[in-house]
Structures are given as C-alpha cells and as structure tokens.
Amino acid sequence: MSQDKGSDLVEGLGLREALAIVVGRIIGSGIFRTPGPMMLAVAGLDAGQNYAPGSLSPQQMSVGLFLLAWVIGGVATILASLCYAELVAMLPRSGGPYAYLKEAYSDLWAFLRGWAMFFVSETASIVAVALVFSEYGAYALKTATGIEAGTWGEAGVALAIILALTLANSFGVFASGILQDVLSFLKVFALIVLVLTCFSARGDVAHFTSNVWPEQWGWGTMFGMAAALRYGFFAYSGWEGATYVAEEVRNPRKNLPLSLLLGVCGVMCIYLLVNGAYLYQLDAVSIALARKEISARAMEAAIGTAGGLFIAGAVMLSTFGNVSTQIMVKARTWHAMARDGLFFSVAAKTSPRFRTPNRALWLQALWASILLIAATLAGGKYERIIDFFTFTSYIFNLSTILAVWVLRVRKPGLERPFRIPFFYITVPLTLAIYGWFTLATLIDRPLESMLGVLLTLLGLLFYFWKKRQTGIKAEPV
C-alpha cells in the first residue's frame, strides 16, 4: 500500500470501498421514514401533523408529484456530485467541504461551516435518526400489546437512546467496526426483503395510476414540491461521505468522482424501487397516513402483522447502530475542532482511563437533548428537526457548489483531472435548483430557518473572541 506524500494516512481504499462508503452513508433512516411526509407535502399539507383516518381524500394526493420529488432529488444530487467530483479530484484532501470552502473562500467561512454542523445540522441529524428508532418502537409496542407510547413517550425513548449510547461510547464499547458493519448490512438486507416481499405479495397497480397529477397547478404546487424535497434531500444526504477520507483512497482523482456518480445513481434507483414497493401495497392516502412507519405498514399490508413487526425490528436495529456511529464519529469532530481552537476548550479533553472524548460526547448529548425537547414542544418532532437545519445546511451546500466556479476563476492553474461536463450548463442548473429549493424553504419555514441562521452567526462571536484571545487565526479542521 502506498502512502500519500505529506500525509500520514494510508491509501487503503479502492473504488469498491469508496463506493460502499457513499452508498452506506446515503441509505439510512430516511427511506424508512420520509415517504409519508413527502406525500403530505406534495398535497400542500403540513407534513408534521397527524391526520385521522378519513380526514384525507384521494383527490388531495398526487402520486406523480410524489415520485417526481424523488427523481428531482436524485437528479439534483447527481448534479451536485458532479460539482463535488471536480473539487475532490482537484483537491483530494480529507475533510470534504471544509477543505473546499477554505480553498475557495476563507478560514472564517470554513469555521462557520464546522460551527453550524454542531449547533444546526449534524447534532440534529442524531436526533432525527433517534426519533425514527423510537417511532418504530412505538409501532411495535402498539401492534404487539395495544399500548400507545404517545408523543412524549416517543421523545423519551429517543432521549434515552441518545443518552445511553453516549454513555456506552464514553467507555468505548461501541467502537467495534464489526458491529457497525453488521448493523449497516442490516438496513440493506431489510430493504431487499421489503422490496421482494411487497412485489411478490398481492398488491394493486391501480395505486400508480390513480390521482397521478394535481387538478390545479400554481405556487402552492411549487412550495409543496420544495417541502417534499426537504425530506427527500435528507434521505439522499450523506453522499459526500467519501470526500472526508480522500487521503485514504487509492488514485483519488479517478476513484472519488466515479464513486460519487455511481453511488448516487445507484441509490436513486434503489429509492424509486422501494417507493414503488410502497405504492404497490398502499394507496397514496395510506402512505400519507402511515407518516411515521411507512415500511412497517407496507409489510403489514403484504403479509400481515408479522411482516410489520419484522421490518420494525430491522429498522430499530439499523437506526440503533446509526445513532451509535453518529455519536461516536461526530463527537470526535467537535473534539478535534476544540483541540485546534475552533470550539469550546472543554470539548478537547479526553478520558484518561478510556481515551475517549468524553466531554465532547456529553456536550453533544446535551445539545441533542435540547433540540429534541424543542422539536417535541413544536409538534411533529421529526419533520420539525429537518425543517430546522435544512436552510442553513443548504446555504453551505450552495457555497460549496459555487466554489467550483470560484476556483476556476481564482485558480485556473490548478490541475483538474475531472472536469464537470457541460460546465456552463451543469453548474448554473445545479445552483438554480438548490437556490430555488433553499429560498422556498426560507419562505415556507421562516422561523425554523432563521433560528438555524442565528445559531450559526453566534459562531462569529466565538471566532473573533478566540482570535483576540490567542492573537492568531485558528486554522479550520
């Protein structure tokens, strides 16, 4: 194995491993949870509300817009991956977007990206996945015993799993790579079983042809599509994961762009297949009503209660592993940021006995708990969490995509082994799609969006205080 000059990281990952990282990072809890909210959103309804049976009519639904949202989300992600492909081939450095933002803009902008990860996007993602665990647990409890957990019961379980896994990770007991591999495989296995079962059981193809398009088109349709994409993009998120380990990939200028393109295209096909399985078993109204446990409802319709309980158990195990992985990995990000003077110094401390970033772990757990309680009070916990971090996250995503153009102007001499095809069409189109989506999110969810922006801007106070205290400019991780 070779070692990259100037780096102490071993280049041990080939195309197959990089592709596995991309696919593994994308396929998470989203496909098991977001279809219901997306169906409600394209109908112009609040995706975070519970609707009683009989309160929704088939005429409100649009199967065509629902599937179109998944296609647009996939195509937009492919376009964004083309932009990232040029960046990673040009700057094959670990750290992903941080390295690109620093190269194209400034240390401050890269710092704000890291700050927003903690206070807005990444910690909130832990909460979202923990909620999927608790919601499927509530479904299993009600199905098996008839007992309803209720809103605060679900929130309590999500909080308990975050705190328990934080405690476990503080002792280092969940750092086993084998365990993570097994739990990652489980989600893929669950999807395979779901698709095969739903399509082999008796369904109804009329679900695909009833109420395909809305009776009226207008601004409401556009905002409904943008709202659906909020949840769809969350299901597609994580595709840039391989760029974080760029220095450990063999021939990164070739393998990283290829892994991004193949991975995103493959996942889009998988998602369309899974949603086809849902639609074969459930009509549009049933999908909307099964907001929290769509996979279990589809399996229940296909083979009965046992099928629903099986998929609920599989989703719970998968999300359990995902929450543990997120807690473990992300706490080390905050630890590294603090060590380099970019975060609260307390997060830089490690346990002398277990050699784990305990302070960062518990700081992360504290903020995750606050977000969870706030989202529960706001109603529609899962949807509100996604509404909260989407706008801020996509401001930084837009700036990363724009970085391709900025670097072509500012640093035309940099070697570009991969160049975006049809550059003057692809990049403006990508910026237009994400720009429209980001603006629509701000208009549709102004309070949640501005809260994310406010928390991000508070990082400016920390940045300049730290700079004044140390007398030097801290370098972003």
NORMOWO-V295976 format. One record per residue. RES is the residue in one letter. OMEGA is omega in whole degrees, -180 to 180 (NA if undefined). BURIAL is + if it has 9 or more other ideal C-beta (glycine too) atoms within 8 Angstrom, else -. Layout:
RES_OMEGA_BURIAL, RES_OMEGA_BURIAL
This chain:
M_-179_-, S_178_-, Q_-177_+, D_179_-, K_-180_-, G_179_-, S_177_-, D_179_-, L_-177_+, V_178_-, E_-176_+, G_-176_-, L_176_+, G_-179_-, L_-178_+, R_-179_-, E_179_+, A_178_+, L_179_+, A_178_-, I_-180_+, V_-178_+, V_-179_+, G_179_+, R_-178_+, I_-176_+, I_-180_+, G_-178_+, S_-171_+, G_-177_+, I_178_+, F_-172_+, R_-170_+, T_-178_+, P_179_+, G_176_+, P_180_+, M_178_+, M_177_+, L_-176_+, A_-179_+, V_175_+, A_-180_+, G_-178_+, L_178_+, D_-176_-, A_-179_+, G_-178_+, Q_172_+, N_-179_-, Y_-179_+, A_175_-, P_-179_-, G_-179_-, S_180_-, L_179_+, S_178_-, P_-178_+, Q_178_-, Q_-173_-, M_176_+, S_179_+, V_-179_+, G_179_-, L_178_+, F_179_+, L_178_+, L_178_+, A_177_+, W_179_+, V_179_+, I_178_+, G_179_+, G_-180_+, V_179_+, A_179_+, T_176_+, I_178_+, L_178_+, A_180_+, S_174_+, L_178_+, C_178_+, Y_-179_+, A_177_+, E_-179_+, L_-177_+, V_177_+, A_-180_+, M_-177_+, L_-177_+, P_-178_+, R_174_-, S_179_+, G_175_+, G_-175_+, P_-180_+, Y_-179_+, A_-177_+, Y_179_+, L_179_+, K_-179_+, E_-174_+, A_-173_+, Y_-174_+, S_175_-, D_-177_+, L_-179_-, W_177_+, A_177_+, F_-179_+, L_176_+, R_178_+, G_178_+, W_180_+, A_177_+, M_-179_+, F_-170_+, F_-175_+, V_-166_+, S_-168_+, E_176_+, T_177_+, A_178_+, S_176_+, I_180_+, V_-178_+, A_-179_+, V_176_+, A_178_+, L_176_+, V_176_+, F_-176_+, S_-180_+, E_177_+, Y_174_+, G_178_+, A_177_+, Y_-179_+, A_180_+, L_-179_+, K_-179_+, T_-176_+, A_-173_-, T_-176_-, G_-179_-, I_178_-, E_-179_-, A_-178_+, G_-176_-, T_-177_-, W_174_-, G_177_+, E_179_+, A_179_+, G_178_+, V_178_+, A_178_+, L_-179_+, A_-178_-, I_177_+, I_-178_+, L_-179_+, A_-179_-, L_173_+, T_178_+, L_180_-, A_-180_+, N_177_+, S_174_+, F_178_-, G_-172_+, V_-179_-, F_-179_+, A_-178_-, S_178_-, G_-179_-, I_179_-, L_-180_+, Q_179_+, D_-179_-, V_-179_+, L_176_+, S_178_+, F_-175_-, L_-178_+, K_177_+, V_178_+, F_-180_+, A_179_+, L_179_+, I_179_-, V_-179_+, L_-178_+, V_-179_+, L_-179_-, T_-177_+, C_-179_+, F_180_+, S_177_-, A_-180_+, R_178_-, G_-177_+, D_180_-, V_178_-, A_178_-, H_-179_+, F_-173_+, T_179_-, S_177_+, N_-176_+, V_-177_-, W_179_-, P_180_-, E_-180_-, Q_178_-, W_179_-, G_179_-, W_179_-, G_178_-, T_-179_+, M_180_+, F_176_+, G_178_+, M_178_+, A_178_+, A_178_+, A_180_+, L_176_+, R_-178_+, Y_177_+, G_178_+, F_176_+, F_178_+, A_179_+, Y_-174_+, S_-180_+, G_-175_-, W_-180_+, E_-174_+, G_-178_+, A_-179_+, T_180_+, Y_-179_+, V_-174_+, A_-176_+, E_-180_+, E_-180_+, V_176_+, R_-180_+, N_-174_-, P_-178_+, R_177_+, K_-171_+, N_-179_+, L_177_+, P_-178_+, L_-180_+, S_178_+, L_-177_+, L_-180_+, L_-178_+, G_-178_+, V_178_+, C_180_+, G_-179_+, V_178_+, M_178_+, C_178_-, I_-178_+, Y_178_+, L_178_+, L_180_+, V_179_+, N_173_+, G_177_+, A_177_+, Y_-177_+, L_179_+, Y_-179_+, Q_-175_+, L_174_+, D_-174_+, A_180_+, V_179_+, S_177_+, I_179_+, A_-179_+, L_179_+, A_-172_+, R_-172_+, K_-172_+, E_-175_+, I_-178_+, S_-180_+, A_179_+, R_179_+, A_179_+, M_178_+, E_178_+, A_-176_+, A_-173_+, I_176_-, G_-175_-, T_-179_-, A_179_-, G_178_+, G_179_+, L_179_+, F_-177_+, I_177_+, A_178_+, G_180_+, A_179_+, V_179_+, M_178_+, L_-180_+, S_-179_+, T_175_+, F_178_+, G_-179_+, N_178_+, V_179_+, S_180_+, T_179_+, Q_180_+, I_-178_+, M_-174_+, V_-174_-, K_177_+, A_178_+, R_174_+, T_180_+, W_178_+, H_-180_+, A_178_+, M_179_+, A_180_+, R_-180_-, D_175_+, G_-177_-, L_-178_+, F_-179_+, F_-173_-, S_-180_-, V_-178_-, A_-180_+, A_-176_+, K_179_-, T_177_+, S_180_+, P_-178_-, R_-174_-, F_178_-, R_177_-, T_-179_+, P_-173_+, N_-177_+, R_178_+, A_179_+, L_-176_+, W_173_+, L_177_+, Q_-180_+, A_179_+, L_-179_-, W_177_+, A_179_+, S_179_+, I_179_-, L_-179_+, L_180_+, I_179_+, A_180_-, A_179_+, T_177_+, L_-179_-, A_-178_-, G_-179_+, G_-168_+, K_-175_+, Y_-178_+, E_-179_+, R_177_+, I_180_+, I_177_+, D_-176_+, F_-172_+, F_-173_+, T_-174_+, F_-179_+, T_-180_+, S_-176_+, Y_169_+, I_179_+, F_176_+, N_177_+, L_-179_+, S_177_+, T_177_+, I_178_+, L_180_+, A_177_+, V_180_+, W_-179_-, V_-178_+, L_175_+, R_179_+, V_-174_-, R_-176_-, K_-177_-, P_-177_-, G_180_-, L_179_-, E_-180_-, R_-180_-, P_175_-, F_179_+, R_-178_-, I_178_+, P_-179_-, F_-171_-, F_-174_+, Y_170_-, I_-174_-, T_-176_+, V_177_+, P_179_-, L_178_+, T_179_+, L_-180_+, A_-179_-, I_-178_+, Y_178_+, G_177_+, W_-179_+, F_-179_+, T_179_+, L_179_-, A_177_+, T_178_+, L_-179_+, I_-176_-, D_-178_+, R_-174_+, P_-177_-, L_180_-, E_-179_+, S_-178_+, M_176_-, L_177_+, G_178_+, V_-179_+, L_180_-, L_178_+, T_-178_+, L_175_-, L_177_+, G_178_+, L_179_+, L_180_-, F_-176_+, Y_-176_+, F_174_-, W_-180_-, K_179_+, K_180_+, R_-178_-, Q_-176_-, T_-179_-, G_179_-, I_178_-, K_180_-, A_179_+, E_-180_-, P_176_+, V_NA_+
